[in-house]
Amino acid sequence: MLRRGDIIQLAGRECIVTMVNESRARAFPTELRQVEVTTSAGRHITFAAKLRPFDISPNSEVPVLRHAGETTAEAFMKRKGKEAYEPRT
């Protein structure tokens, strides 16, 4: 079972588990993802996508790279998590 503060690997990216209950675990990617798009006019645009949380089963069989601890999860939420949790406009 996943624990708060676990650093997991999912889809080739490191993610930190910030919340766990009996039905879900919330995880955030630890690094910004670079996105490249080409417009219909042929312009190439590159930008850093916002961190978005996702929910997985707390019993998921994902590789746990290390346990960083609950204080690390709290610090992550204060530093990066707030910007990722803002509602979309």
C-alpha positions in Angstrom: 0.0 0.0 0.0 1.3 3.5 -0.9 2.1 5.9 1.9 2.2 9.7 2.0 5.6 10.9 1.0 6.5 7.9 -1.2 8.3 8.8 -4.4 6.9 6.5 -7.1 7.7 6.0 -10.8 4.7 6.2 -13.1 4.9 6.4 -16.9 8.6 7.0 -16.7 8.3 10.0 -14.4 9.0 10.5 -10.7 5.9 11.4 -8.7 5.3 12.2 -5.0 2.3 10.8 -3.2 0.7 13.6 -1.2 -2.4 12.0 0.1 -3.6 8.5 0.8 -6.9 7.1 2.0 -8.6 3.7 1.6 -9.9 4.4 -1.9 -7.3 6.6 -3.6 -3.8 8.1 -3.5 -3.1 11.5 -5.0 0.2 11.9 -6.7 2.0 14.9 -8.3 4.8 14.8 -10.9 8.0 16.2 -9.3 9.2 18.0 -12.4 7.5 20.2 -14.9 6.8 18.6 -18.3 8.0 20.4 -21.5 5.3 20.4 -24.1 5.9 21.2 -27.8 3.1 22.0 -30.1 2.9 23.1 -33.7 0.2 25.6 -34.6 -1.9 25.5 -37.8 0.3 28.3 -39.0 3.4 26.2 -38.6 4.9 27.9 -35.6 6.6 25.7 -33.0 5.7 26.6 -29.4 7.4 25.1 -26.3 6.2 25.6 -22.8 6.3 24.0 -19.3 3.0 22.4 -18.5 1.5 23.0 -15.0 1.8 20.3 -12.4 -1.5 18.5 -12.3 -2.4 15.9 -9.6 -3.8 12.5 -10.5 -5.5 9.8 -8.5 -4.4 6.2 -8.4 -5.4 3.2 -6.3 -3.5 3.1 -3.0 -2.9 -0.6 -3.8 -1.3 0.1 -7.2 1.8 -2.0 -7.9 4.0 0.8 -9.0 7.7 1.0 -8.2 8.4 2.9 -5.0 11.8 4.6 -5.5 12.1 5.8 -1.9 10.1 7.1 1.0 10.8 10.9 1.4 8.5 11.3 4.4 5.4 13.2 5.2 7.2 16.5 5.9 8.6 16.4 2.3 5.1 15.9 0.9 3.9 18.9 2.9 6.8 21.0 1.7 6.1 20.0 -1.8 2.5 21.0 -1.5 3.4 24.4 -0.1 6.0 25.0 -2.8 4.7 23.5 -6.0 1.4 21.9 -5.2 -0.6 25.1 -4.7 0.0 26.3 -8.3 -1.0 22.9 -9.6 -4.2 22.8 -7.6 -5.6 26.1 -8.8 -8.8 25.7 -10.7 -8.7 26.1 -14.4 -10.1 29.2 -16.0 
